Amino acid sequence: MILCGVLDIHIDLLVKLGLGVSVAFLTVLLVAESFHIIGADYFRFHPVIIFEIYAIINLMQLAFEYDPRD
C-alpha cells in the first residue's frame, strides 16, 4: 500500500487487494487478542482492540469508496 502511494500507482485491483489483505490481517490480530481477553482474562488489550476495530472499519470504507479515476 505504501509503495502504491509513493509511486502513484492507480491499479484498481492492486489497491483493493492491498486494502483487503490489510483488513484480513487486522481481523486475525483482533481474533487472537480476543482469545487473550476472554480466555486468560488479560484486559490490557482493550485500547488496542478499539483501535483495530476503528482501523478495520476505516480500511473497509476506503476500499469501498476508492475510485482510481479521481
N, CA, C, O and CB atoms as a CASP TS submission, in Angstrom:
PFRMAT TS
TARGET T0000
AUTHOR 0000-0000-0000
METHOD Language model
MODEL 1
PARENT N/A
ATOM      1  N   MET     1       0.820  -1.183   0.000  1.00  0.00           N
ATOM      2  CA  MET     1       0.000   0.000   0.000  1.00  0.00           C
ATOM      3  C   MET     1       0.870   1.255   0.000  1.00  0.00           C
ATOM      4  O   MET     1       0.572   2.220  -0.705  1.00  0.00           O
ATOM      5  CB  MET     1      -0.936  -0.007   1.199  1.00  0.00           C
ATOM      6  N   ILE     2       1.933   1.244   0.780  1.00  0.00           N
ATOM      7  CA  ILE     2       2.821   2.407   0.812  1.00  0.00           C
ATOM      8  C   ILE     2       3.491   2.591  -0.548  1.00  0.00           C
ATOM      9  O   ILE     2       3.639   3.715  -1.027  1.00  0.00           O
ATOM     10  CB  ILE     2       3.889   2.252   1.923  1.00  0.00           C
ATOM     11  N   LEU     3       3.889   1.489  -1.161  1.00  0.00           N
ATOM     12  CA  LEU     3       4.541   1.557  -2.471  1.00  0.00           C
ATOM     13  C   LEU     3       3.586   2.104  -3.536  1.00  0.00           C
ATOM     14  O   LEU     3       4.001   2.870  -4.405  1.00  0.00           O
ATOM     15  CB  LEU     3       5.052   0.168  -2.884  1.00  0.00           C
ATOM     16  N   CYS     4       2.318   1.716  -3.472  1.00  0.00           N
ATOM     17  CA  CYS     4       1.330   2.250  -4.423  1.00  0.00           C
ATOM     18  C   CYS     4       1.168   3.755  -4.246  1.00  0.00           C
ATOM     19  O   CYS     4       1.025   4.487  -5.225  1.00  0.00           O
ATOM     20  CB  CYS     4      -0.034   1.548  -4.243  1.00  0.00           C
ATOM     21  N   GLY     5       1.190   4.215  -3.000  1.00  0.00           N
ATOM     22  CA  GLY     5       1.055   5.643  -2.751  1.00  0.00           C
ATOM     23  C   GLY     5       2.277   6.435  -3.160  1.00  0.00           C
ATOM     24  O   GLY     5       2.160   7.520  -3.729  1.00  0.00           O
ATOM     25  N   VAL     6       3.456   5.893  -2.870  1.00  0.00           N
ATOM     26  CA  VAL     6       4.695   6.609  -3.189  1.00  0.00           C
ATOM     27  C   VAL     6       4.913   6.694  -4.695  1.00  0.00           C
ATOM     28  O   VAL     6       5.299   7.743  -5.211  1.00  0.00           O
ATOM     29  CB  VAL     6       5.893   5.923  -2.526  1.00  0.00           C
ATOM     30  N   LEU     7       4.669   5.599  -5.396  1.00  0.00           N
ATOM     31  CA  LEU     7       4.899   5.567  -6.836  1.00  0.00           C
ATOM     32  C   LEU     7       3.696   6.036  -7.647  1.00  0.00           C
ATOM     33  O   LEU     7       3.731   6.016  -8.877  1.00  0.00           O
ATOM     34  CB  LEU     7       5.270   4.177  -7.256  1.00  0.00           C
ATOM     35  N   ASP     8       2.625   6.463  -6.959  1.00  0.00           N
ATOM     36  CA  ASP     8       1.410   6.964  -7.601  1.00  0.00           C
ATOM     37  C   ASP     8       0.831   5.932  -8.571  1.00  0.00           C
ATOM     38  O   ASP     8       0.516   6.241  -9.720  1.00  0.00           O
ATOM     39  CB  ASP     8       1.702   8.276  -8.342  1.00  0.00           C
ATOM     40  N   ILE     9       0.701   4.704  -8.079  1.00  0.00           N
ATOM     41  CA  ILE     9       0.141   3.606  -8.869  1.00  0.00           C
ATOM     42  C   ILE     9      -1.361   3.549  -8.611  1.00  0.00           C
ATOM     43  O   ILE     9      -1.796   3.464  -7.462  1.00  0.00           O
ATOM     44  CB  ILE     9       0.827   2.238  -8.516  1.00  0.00           C
ATOM     45  N   HIS    10      -2.142   3.595  -9.668  1.00  0.00           N
ATOM     46  CA  HIS    10      -3.597   3.586  -9.530  1.00  0.00           C
ATOM     47  C   HIS    10      -4.204   2.358 -10.201  1.00  0.00           C
ATOM     48  O   HIS    10      -5.172   2.480 -10.952  1.00  0.00           O
ATOM     49  CB  HIS    10      -4.197   4.863 -10.128  1.00  0.00           C
ATOM     50  N   ILE    11      -3.659   1.203  -9.945  1.00  0.00           N
ATOM     51  CA  ILE    11      -4.231  -0.036 -10.465  1.00  0.00           C
ATOM     52  C   ILE    11      -5.303  -0.478  -9.474  1.00  0.00           C
ATOM     53  O   ILE    11      -5.009  -0.801  -8.323  1.00  0.00           O
ATOM     54  CB  ILE    11      -3.127  -1.156 -10.670  1.00  0.00           C
ATOM     55  N   ASP    12      -6.531  -0.488  -9.933  1.00  0.00           N
ATOM     56  CA  ASP    12      -7.676  -0.730  -9.061  1.00  0.00           C
ATOM     57  C   ASP    12      -7.555  -2.056  -8.325  1.00  0.00           C
ATOM     58  O   ASP    12      -7.766  -2.109  -7.113  1.00  0.00           O
ATOM     59  CB  ASP    12      -8.961  -0.703  -9.865  1.00  0.00           C
ATOM     60  N   LEU    13      -7.224  -3.114  -9.029  1.00  0.00           N
ATOM     61  CA  LEU    13      -7.145  -4.437  -8.416  1.00  0.00           C
ATOM     62  C   LEU    13      -6.046  -4.492  -7.364  1.00  0.00           C
ATOM     63  O   LEU    13      -6.240  -5.077  -6.298  1.00  0.00           O
ATOM     64  CB  LEU    13      -6.903  -5.504  -9.481  1.00  0.00           C
ATOM     65  N   LEU    14      -4.909  -3.898  -7.644  1.00  0.00           N
ATOM     66  CA  LEU    14      -3.780  -3.926  -6.719  1.00  0.00           C
ATOM     67  C   LEU    14      -4.081  -3.163  -5.434  1.00  0.00           C
ATOM     68  O   LEU    14      -3.747  -3.625  -4.342  1.00  0.00           O
ATOM     69  CB  LEU    14      -2.543  -3.346  -7.387  1.00  0.00           C
ATOM     70  N   VAL    15      -4.704  -2.011  -5.558  1.00  0.00           N
ATOM     71  CA  VAL    15      -5.025  -1.201  -4.385  1.00  0.00           C
ATOM     72  C   VAL    15      -6.090  -1.883  -3.538  1.00  0.00           C
ATOM     73  O   VAL    15      -5.954  -1.959  -2.317  1.00  0.00           O
ATOM     74  CB  VAL    15      -5.496   0.198  -4.806  1.00  0.00           C
ATOM     75  N   LYS    16      -7.143  -2.377  -4.168  1.00  0.00           N
ATOM     76  CA  LYS    16      -8.202  -3.045  -3.403  1.00  0.00           C
ATOM     77  C   LYS    16      -7.709  -4.348  -2.783  1.00  0.00           C
ATOM     78  O   LYS    16      -8.138  -4.711  -1.688  1.00  0.00           O
ATOM     79  CB  LYS    16      -9.410  -3.323  -4.300  1.00  0.00           C
ATOM     80  N   LEU    17      -6.820  -5.049  -3.464  1.00  0.00           N
ATOM     81  CA  LEU    17      -6.236  -6.261  -2.897  1.00  0.00           C
ATOM     82  C   LEU    17      -5.388  -5.924  -1.673  1.00  0.00           C
ATOM     83  O   LEU    17      -5.438  -6.634  -0.669  1.00  0.00           O
ATOM     84  CB  LEU    17      -5.388  -6.994  -3.951  1.00  0.00           C
ATOM     85  N   GLY    18      -4.619  -4.858  -1.751  1.00  0.00           N
ATOM     86  CA  GLY    18      -3.817  -4.433  -0.603  1.00  0.00           C
ATOM     87  C   GLY    18      -4.678  -4.036   0.580  1.00  0.00           C
ATOM     88  O   GLY    18      -4.361  -4.376   1.721  1.00  0.00           O
ATOM     89  N   LEU    19      -5.763  -3.322   0.323  1.00  0.00           N
ATOM     90  CA  LEU    19      -6.678  -2.954   1.402  1.00  0.00           C
ATOM     91  C   LEU    19      -7.349  -4.186   1.996  1.00  0.00           C
ATOM     92  O   LEU    19      -7.530  -4.266   3.211  1.00  0.00           O
ATOM     93  CB  LEU    19      -7.737  -1.973   0.894  1.00  0.00           C
ATOM     94  N   GLY    20      -7.717  -5.143   1.156  1.00  0.00           N
ATOM     95  CA  GLY    20      -8.335  -6.375   1.649  1.00  0.00           C
ATOM     96  C   GLY    20      -7.387  -7.197   2.494  1.00  0.00           C
ATOM     97  O   GLY    20      -7.789  -7.750   3.518  1.00  0.00           O
ATOM     98  N   VAL    21      -6.136  -7.284   2.082  1.00  0.00           N
ATOM     99  CA  VAL    21      -5.143  -8.023   2.870  1.00  0.00           C
ATOM    100  C   VAL    21      -4.909  -7.329   4.206  1.00  0.00           C
ATOM    101  O   VAL    21      -4.749  -7.996   5.228  1.00  0.00           O
ATOM    102  CB  VAL    21      -3.811  -8.152   2.092  1.00  0.00           C
ATOM    103  N   SER    22      -4.887  -6.010   4.212  1.00  0.00           N
ATOM    104  CA  SER    22      -4.714  -5.268   5.465  1.00  0.00           C
ATOM    105  C   SER    22      -5.873  -5.522   6.420  1.00  0.00           C
ATOM    106  O   SER    22      -5.660  -5.724   7.616  1.00  0.00           O
ATOM    107  CB  SER    22      -4.587  -3.765   5.184  1.00  0.00           C
ATOM    108  N   VAL    23      -7.084  -5.515   5.906  1.00  0.00           N
ATOM    109  CA  VAL    23      -8.253  -5.785   6.742  1.00  0.00           C
ATOM    110  C   VAL    23      -8.219  -7.217   7.262  1.00  0.00           C
ATOM    111  O   VAL    23      -8.537  -7.457   8.427  1.00  0.00           O
ATOM    112  CB  VAL    23      -9.550  -5.536   5.955  1.00  0.00           C
ATOM    113  N   ALA    24      -7.841  -8.163   6.419  1.00  0.00           N
ATOM    114  CA  ALA    24      -7.767  -9.559   6.854  1.00  0.00           C
ATOM    115  C   ALA    24      -6.725  -9.738   7.949  1.00  0.00           C
ATOM    116  O   ALA    24      -6.967 -10.458   8.917  1.00  0.00           O
ATOM    117  CB  ALA    24      -7.445 -10.472   5.670  1.00  0.00           C
ATOM    118  N   PHE    25      -5.573  -9.096   7.810  1.00  0.00           N
ATOM    119  CA  PHE    25      -4.523  -9.200   8.820  1.00  0.00           C
ATOM    120  C   PHE    25      -4.982  -8.604  10.149  1.00  0.00           C
ATOM    121  O   PHE    25      -4.757  -9.197  11.204  1.00  0.00           O
ATOM    122  CB  PHE    25      -3.248  -8.498   8.338  1.00  0.00           C
ATOM    123  N   LEU    26      -5.623  -7.437  10.105  1.00  0.00           N
ATOM    124  CA  LEU    26      -6.116  -6.831  11.340  1.00  0.00           C
ATOM    125  C   LEU    26      -7.219  -7.665  11.976  1.00  0.00           C
ATOM    126  O   LEU    26      -7.323  -7.714  13.202  1.00  0.00           O
ATOM    127  CB  LEU    26      -6.624  -5.424  11.069  1.00  0.00           C
ATOM    128  N   THR    27      -8.039  -8.316  11.171  1.00  0.00           N
ATOM    129  CA  THR    27      -9.085  -9.178  11.716  1.00  0.00           C
ATOM    130  C   THR    27      -8.487 -10.387  12.415  1.00  0.00           C
ATOM    131  O   THR    27      -8.976 -10.790  13.470  1.00  0.00           O
ATOM    132  CB  THR    27     -10.034  -9.630  10.611  1.00  0.00           C
ATOM    133  N   VAL    28      -7.444 -10.971  11.851  1.00  0.00           N
ATOM    134  CA  VAL    28      -6.767 -12.099  12.501  1.00  0.00           C
ATOM    135  C   VAL    28      -6.158 -11.647  13.824  1.00  0.00           C
ATOM    136  O   VAL    28      -6.256 -12.361  14.822  1.00  0.00           O
ATOM    137  CB  VAL    28      -5.670 -12.692  11.576  1.00  0.00           C
ATOM    138  N   LEU    29      -5.535 -10.479  13.846  1.00  0.00           N
ATOM    139  CA  LEU    29      -4.988  -9.956  15.101  1.00  0.00           C
ATOM    140  C   LEU    29      -6.085  -9.716  16.132  1.00  0.00           C
ATOM    141  O   LEU    29      -5.897  -9.991  17.317  1.00  0.00           O
ATOM    142  CB  LEU    29      -4.222  -8.657  14.847  1.00  0.00           C
ATOM    143  N   LEU    30      -7.218  -9.210  15.687  1.00  0.00           N
ATOM    144  CA  LEU    30      -8.333  -8.958  16.594  1.00  0.00           C
ATOM    145  C   LEU    30      -8.841 -10.250  17.218  1.00  0.00           C
ATOM    146  O   LEU    30      -9.130 -10.291  18.414  1.00  0.00           O
ATOM    147  CB  LEU    30      -9.466  -8.254  15.858  1.00  0.00           C
ATOM    148  N   VAL    31      -8.950 -11.300  16.420  1.00  0.00           N
ATOM    149  CA  VAL    31      -9.397 -12.598  16.944  1.00  0.00           C
ATOM    150  C   VAL    31      -8.380 -13.159  17.930  1.00  0.00           C
ATOM    151  O   VAL    31      -8.764 -13.686  18.974  1.00  0.00           O
ATOM    152  CB  VAL    31      -9.627 -13.599  15.792  1.00  0.00           C
ATOM    153  N   ALA    32      -7.095 -13.057  17.619  1.00  0.00           N
ATOM    154  CA  ALA    32      -6.060 -13.569  18.520  1.00  0.00           C
ATOM    155  C   ALA    32      -6.054 -12.804  19.841  1.00  0.00           C
ATOM    156  O   ALA    32      -5.888 -13.405  20.903  1.00  0.00           O
ATOM    157  CB  ALA    32      -4.681 -13.480  17.855  1.00  0.00           C
ATOM    158  N   GLU    33      -6.230 -11.505  19.787  1.00  0.00           N
ATOM    159  CA  GLU    33      -6.254 -10.723  21.021  1.00  0.00           C
ATOM    160  C   GLU    33      -7.512 -10.982  21.822  1.00  0.00           C
ATOM    161  O   GLU    33      -7.477 -10.930  23.052  1.00  0.00           O
ATOM    162  CB  GLU    33      -6.138  -9.244  20.712  1.00  0.00           C
ATOM    163  N   SER    34      -8.620 -11.258  21.162  1.00  0.00           N
ATOM    164  CA  SER    34      -9.838 -11.565  21.912  1.00  0.00           C
ATOM    165  C   SER    34      -9.716 -12.897  22.639  1.00  0.00           C
ATOM    166  O   SER    34     -10.337 -13.078  23.687  1.00  0.00           O
ATOM    167  CB  SER    34     -11.048 -11.589  20.978  1.00  0.00           C
ATOM    168  N   PHE    35      -8.928 -13.840  22.110  1.00  0.00           N
ATOM    169  CA  PHE    35      -8.668 -15.079  22.848  1.00  0.00           C
ATOM    170  C   PHE    35      -7.940 -14.787  24.153  1.00  0.00           C
ATOM    171  O   PHE    35      -8.218 -15.423  25.170  1.00  0.00           O
ATOM    172  CB  PHE    35      -7.846 -16.057  21.991  1.00  0.00           C
ATOM    173  N   HIS    36      -7.017 -13.838  24.139  1.00  0.00           N
ATOM    174  CA  HIS    36      -6.309 -13.480  25.362  1.00  0.00           C
ATOM    175  C   HIS    36      -7.242 -12.821  26.374  1.00  0.00           C
ATOM    176  O   HIS    36      -7.155 -13.084  27.573  1.00  0.00           O
ATOM    177  CB  HIS    36      -5.145 -12.551  25.043  1.00  0.00           C
ATOM    178  N   ILE    37      -8.121 -11.977  25.889  1.00  0.00           N
ATOM    179  CA  ILE    37      -9.021 -11.272  26.805  1.00  0.00           C
ATOM    180  C   ILE    37     -10.058 -12.217  27.385  1.00  0.00           C
ATOM    181  O   ILE    37     -10.303 -12.206  28.592  1.00  0.00           O
ATOM    182  CB  ILE    37      -9.715 -10.111  26.088  1.00  0.00           C
ATOM    183  N   ILE    38     -10.667 -13.031  26.543  1.00  0.00           N
ATOM    184  CA  ILE    38     -11.729 -13.925  27.011  1.00  0.00           C
ATOM    185  C   ILE    38     -11.149 -15.118  27.756  1.00  0.00           C
ATOM    186  O   ILE    38     -11.623 -15.465  28.837  1.00  0.00           O
ATOM    187  CB  ILE    38     -12.583 -14.407  25.833  1.00  0.00           C
ATOM    188  N   GLY    39     -10.125 -15.748  27.183  1.00  0.00           N
ATOM    189  CA  GLY    39      -9.598 -16.973  27.776  1.00  0.00           C
ATOM    190  C   GLY    39      -8.712 -16.764  28.978  1.00  0.00           C
ATOM    191  O   GLY    39      -8.803 -17.515  29.948  1.00  0.00           O
ATOM    192  N   ALA    40      -7.851 -15.753  28.937  1.00  0.00           N
ATOM    193  CA  ALA    40      -6.865 -15.577  30.006  1.00  0.00           C
ATOM    194  C   ALA    40      -7.183 -14.388  30.906  1.00  0.00           C
ATOM    195  O   ALA    40      -6.400 -14.069  31.801  1.00  0.00           O
ATOM    196  CB  ALA    40      -5.484 -15.404  29.411  1.00  0.00           C
ATOM    197  N   ASP    41      -8.303 -13.736  30.687  1.00  0.00           N
ATOM    198  CA  ASP    41      -8.684 -12.549  31.461  1.00  0.00           C
ATOM    199  C   ASP    41      -7.572 -11.511  31.484  1.00  0.00           C
ATOM    200  O   ASP    41      -7.257 -10.951  32.534  1.00  0.00           O
ATOM    201  CB  ASP    41      -9.049 -12.943  32.888  1.00  0.00           C
ATOM    202  N   TYR    42      -6.991 -11.261  30.342  1.00  0.00           N
ATOM    203  CA  TYR    42      -5.888 -10.316  30.207  1.00  0.00           C
ATOM    204  C   TYR    42      -6.444  -9.049  29.581  1.00  0.00           C
ATOM    205  O   TYR    42      -6.551  -8.948  28.359  1.00  0.00           O
ATOM    206  CB  TYR    42      -4.715 -10.911  29.347  1.00  0.00           C
ATOM    207  N   PHE    43      -6.798  -8.085  30.415  1.00  0.00           N
ATOM    208  CA  PHE    43      -7.575  -6.931  29.967  1.00  0.00           C
ATOM    209  C   PHE    43      -6.731  -5.752  29.495  1.00  0.00           C
ATOM    210  O   PHE    43      -7.272  -4.660  29.317  1.00  0.00           O
ATOM    211  CB  PHE    43      -8.463  -6.479  31.069  1.00  0.00           C
ATOM    212  N   ARG    44      -5.442  -5.927  29.287  1.00  0.00           N
ATOM    213  CA  ARG    44      -4.607  -4.820  28.835  1.00  0.00           C
ATOM    214  C   ARG    44      -4.800  -4.516  27.345  1.00  0.00           C
ATOM    215  O   ARG    44      -4.370  -3.460  26.881  1.00  0.00           O
ATOM    216  CB  ARG    44      -3.148  -5.131  29.112  1.00  0.00           C
ATOM    217  N   PHE    45      -5.421  -5.395  26.602  1.00  0.00           N
ATOM    218  CA  PHE    45      -5.545  -5.229  25.158  1.00  0.00           C
ATOM    219  C   PHE    45      -6.754  -4.392  24.740  1.00  0.00           C
ATOM    220  O   PHE    45      -6.961  -4.192  23.543  1.00  0.00           O
ATOM    221  CB  PHE    45      -5.626  -6.575  24.507  1.00  0.00           C
ATOM    222  N   HIS    46      -7.556  -3.897  25.681  1.00  0.00           N
ATOM    223  CA  HIS    46      -8.764  -3.172  25.293  1.00  0.00           C
ATOM    224  C   HIS    46      -8.498  -1.947  24.421  1.00  0.00           C
ATOM    225  O   HIS    46      -9.191  -1.787  23.416  1.00  0.00           O
ATOM    226  CB  HIS    46      -9.502  -2.748  26.519  1.00  0.00           C
ATOM    227  N   PRO    47      -7.535  -1.065  24.738  1.00  0.00           N
ATOM    228  CA  PRO    47      -7.297   0.076  23.830  1.00  0.00           C
ATOM    229  C   PRO    47      -6.838  -0.361  22.440  1.00  0.00           C
ATOM    230  O   PRO    47      -7.193   0.267  21.443  1.00  0.00           O
ATOM    231  CB  PRO    47      -6.256   1.012  24.431  1.00  0.00           C
ATOM    232  N   VAL    48      -6.062  -1.418  22.373  1.00  0.00           N
ATOM    233  CA  VAL    48      -5.587  -1.905  21.077  1.00  0.00           C
ATOM    234  C   VAL    48      -6.753  -2.439  20.253  1.00  0.00           C
ATOM    235  O   VAL    48      -6.819  -2.210  19.045  1.00  0.00           O
ATOM    236  CB  VAL    48      -4.518  -3.000  21.265  1.00  0.00           C
ATOM    237  N   ILE    49      -7.656  -3.138  20.894  1.00  0.00           N
ATOM    238  CA  ILE    49      -8.809  -3.698  20.176  1.00  0.00           C
ATOM    239  C   ILE    49      -9.710  -2.581  19.648  1.00  0.00           C
ATOM    240  O   ILE    49     -10.224  -2.670  18.533  1.00  0.00           O
ATOM    241  CB  ILE    49      -9.617  -4.643  21.098  1.00  0.00           C
ATOM    242  N   ILE    50      -9.899  -1.542  20.438  1.00  0.00           N
ATOM    243  CA  ILE    50     -10.710  -0.414  19.968  1.00  0.00           C
ATOM    244  C   ILE    50     -10.058   0.235  18.749  1.00  0.00           C
ATOM    245  O   ILE    50     -10.742   0.575  17.784  1.00  0.00           O
ATOM    246  CB  ILE    50     -10.899   0.630  21.096  1.00  0.00           C
ATOM    247  N   PHE    51      -8.738   0.408  18.792  1.00  0.00           N
ATOM    248  CA  PHE    51      -8.031   0.979  17.639  1.00  0.00           C
ATOM    249  C   PHE    51      -8.130   0.063  16.422  1.00  0.00           C
ATOM    250  O   PHE    51      -8.318   0.549  15.306  1.00  0.00           O
ATOM    251  CB  PHE    51      -6.554   1.230  17.987  1.00  0.00           C
ATOM    252  N   GLU    52      -8.009  -1.242  16.612  1.00  0.00           N
ATOM    253  CA  GLU    52      -8.076  -2.168  15.477  1.00  0.00           C
ATOM    254  C   GLU    52      -9.464  -2.204  14.858  1.00  0.00           C
ATOM    255  O   GLU    52      -9.591  -2.291  13.637  1.00  0.00           O
ATOM    256  CB  GLU    52      -7.673  -3.568  15.914  1.00  0.00           C
ATOM    257  N   ILE    53     -10.493  -2.139  15.668  1.00  0.00           N
ATOM    258  CA  ILE    53     -11.851  -2.091  15.123  1.00  0.00           C
ATOM    259  C   ILE    53     -12.030  -0.824  14.291  1.00  0.00           C
ATOM    260  O   ILE    53     -12.618  -0.865  13.211  1.00  0.00           O
ATOM    261  CB  ILE    53     -12.906  -2.147  16.262  1.00  0.00           C
ATOM    262  N   TYR    54     -11.521   0.303  14.795  1.00  0.00           N
ATOM    263  CA  TYR    54     -11.582   1.553  14.032  1.00  0.00           C
ATOM    264  C   TYR    54     -10.801   1.431  12.727  1.00  0.00           C
ATOM    265  O   TYR    54     -11.275   1.868  11.678  1.00  0.00           O
ATOM    266  CB  TYR    54     -11.034   2.724  14.870  1.00  0.00           C
ATOM    267  N   ALA    55      -9.608   0.842  12.784  1.00  0.00           N
ATOM    268  CA  ALA    55      -8.782   0.703  11.582  1.00  0.00           C
ATOM    269  C   ALA    55      -9.444  -0.209  10.556  1.00  0.00           C
ATOM    270  O   ALA    55      -9.397   0.071   9.358  1.00  0.00           O
ATOM    271  CB  ALA    55      -7.398   0.159  11.947  1.00  0.00           C
ATOM    272  N   ILE    56     -10.059  -1.295  11.012  1.00  0.00           N
ATOM    273  CA  ILE    56     -10.752  -2.210  10.099  1.00  0.00           C
ATOM    274  C   ILE    56     -11.904  -1.492   9.398  1.00  0.00           C
ATOM    275  O   ILE    56     -12.064  -1.603   8.183  1.00  0.00           O
ATOM    276  CB  ILE    56     -11.278  -3.446  10.864  1.00  0.00           C
ATOM    277  N   ILE    57     -12.698  -0.763  10.164  1.00  0.00           N
ATOM    278  CA  ILE    57     -13.826  -0.037   9.571  1.00  0.00           C
ATOM    279  C   ILE    57     -13.328   1.029   8.594  1.00  0.00           C
ATOM    280  O   ILE    57     -13.899   1.209   7.519  1.00  0.00           O
ATOM    281  CB  ILE    57     -14.691   0.614  10.673  1.00  0.00           C
ATOM    282  N   ASN    58     -12.263   1.731   8.975  1.00  0.00           N
ATOM    283  CA  ASN    58     -11.717   2.775   8.117  1.00  0.00           C
ATOM    284  C   ASN    58     -11.162   2.200   6.814  1.00  0.00           C
ATOM    285  O   ASN    58     -11.406   2.759   5.745  1.00  0.00           O
ATOM    286  CB  ASN    58     -10.625   3.542   8.855  1.00  0.00           C
ATOM    287  N   LEU    59     -10.424   1.097   6.883  1.00  0.00           N
ATOM    288  CA  LEU    59      -9.876   0.482   5.669  1.00  0.00           C
ATOM    289  C   LEU    59     -10.974  -0.076   4.771  1.00  0.00           C
ATOM    290  O   LEU    59     -10.879   0.010   3.547  1.00  0.00           O
ATOM    291  CB  LEU    59      -8.899  -0.629   6.036  1.00  0.00           C
ATOM    292  N   MET    60     -12.023  -0.651   5.378  1.00  0.00           N
ATOM    293  CA  MET    60     -13.132  -1.157   4.572  1.00  0.00           C
ATOM    294  C   MET    60     -13.857  -0.011   3.865  1.00  0.00           C
ATOM    295  O   MET    60     -14.281  -0.155   2.719  1.00  0.00           O
ATOM    296  CB  MET    60     -14.116  -1.948   5.452  1.00  0.00           C
ATOM    297  N   GLN    61     -13.999   1.121   4.547  1.00  0.00           N
ATOM    298  CA  GLN    61     -14.634   2.277   3.924  1.00  0.00           C
ATOM    299  C   GLN    61     -13.771   2.823   2.786  1.00  0.00           C
ATOM    300  O   GLN    61     -14.294   3.208   1.740  1.00  0.00           O
ATOM    301  CB  GLN    61     -14.894   3.372   4.969  1.00  0.00           C
ATOM    302  N   LEU    62     -12.454   2.859   2.986  1.00  0.00           N
ATOM    303  CA  LEU    62     -11.555   3.300   1.915  1.00  0.00           C
ATOM    304  C   LEU    62     -11.649   2.391   0.696  1.00  0.00           C
ATOM    305  O   LEU    62     -11.679   2.870  -0.437  1.00  0.00           O
ATOM    306  CB  LEU    62     -10.112   3.345   2.420  1.00  0.00           C
ATOM    307  N   ALA    63     -11.694   1.086   0.924  1.00  0.00           N
ATOM    308  CA  ALA    63     -11.788   0.144  -0.191  1.00  0.00           C
ATOM    309  C   ALA    63     -13.113   0.304  -0.930  1.00  0.00           C
ATOM    310  O   ALA    63     -13.163   0.180  -2.153  1.00  0.00           O
ATOM    311  CB  ALA    63     -11.635  -1.299   0.313  1.00  0.00           C
ATOM    312  N   PHE    64     -14.175   0.578  -0.196  1.00  0.00           N
ATOM    313  CA  PHE    64     -15.488   0.732  -0.813  1.00  0.00           C
ATOM    314  C   PHE    64     -15.570   2.014  -1.641  1.00  0.00           C
ATOM    315  O   PHE    64     -16.161   2.025  -2.721  1.00  0.00           O
ATOM    316  CB  PHE    64     -16.576   0.729   0.256  1.00  0.00           C
ATOM    317  N   GLU    65     -14.976   3.090  -1.130  1.00  0.00           N
ATOM    318  CA  GLU    65     -15.087   4.386  -1.796  1.00  0.00           C
ATOM    319  C   GLU    65     -13.965   4.657  -2.789  1.00  0.00           C
ATOM    320  O   GLU    65     -13.976   5.702  -3.439  1.00  0.00           O
ATOM    321  CB  GLU    65     -15.113   5.475  -0.774  1.00  0.00           C
ATOM    322  N   TYR    66     -12.998   3.755  -2.929  1.00  0.00           N
ATOM    323  CA  TYR    66     -11.840   4.005  -3.795  1.00  0.00           C
ATOM    324  C   TYR    66     -12.268   4.060  -5.256  1.00  0.00           C
ATOM    325  O   TYR    66     -12.941   3.161  -5.758  1.00  0.00           O
ATOM    326  CB  TYR    66     -10.767   2.916  -3.597  1.00  0.00           C
ATOM    327  N   ASP    67     -11.868   5.120  -5.916  1.00  0.00           N
ATOM    328  CA  ASP    67     -12.145   5.281  -7.341  1.00  0.00           C
ATOM    329  C   ASP    67     -10.846   5.712  -8.016  1.00  0.00           C
ATOM    330  O   ASP    67     -10.387   6.832  -7.793  1.00  0.00           O
ATOM    331  CB  ASP    67     -13.299   6.328  -7.595  1.00  0.00           C
ATOM    332  N   PRO    68     -10.242   4.853  -8.833  1.00  0.00           N
ATOM    333  CA  PRO    68      -8.942   5.186  -9.413  1.00  0.00           C
ATOM    334  C   PRO    68      -8.986   6.319 -10.438  1.00  0.00           C
ATOM    335  O   PRO    68      -7.938   6.834 -10.827  1.00  0.00           O
ATOM    336  CB  PRO    68      -8.363   3.970 -10.055  1.00  0.00           C
ATOM    337  N   ARG    69     -10.162   6.708 -10.875  1.00  0.00           N
ATOM    338  CA  ARG    69     -10.259   7.766 -11.882  1.00  0.00           C
ATOM    339  C   ARG    69     -10.174   9.158 -11.269  1.00  0.00           C
ATOM    340  O   ARG    69     -10.037  10.136 -12.003  1.00  0.00           O
ATOM    341  CB  ARG    69     -11.556   7.630 -12.655  1.00  0.00           C
ATOM    342  N   ASP    70     -10.250   9.274  -9.952  1.00  0.00           N
ATOM    343  CA  ASP    70     -10.182  10.599  -9.297  1.00  0.00           C
ATOM    344  C   ASP    70      -8.766  11.067  -9.132  1.00  0.00           C
ATOM    345  O   ASP    70      -8.532  12.154  -8.603  1.00  0.00           O
ATOM    346  CB  ASP    70     -10.857  10.564  -7.938  1.00  0.00           C
TER
END
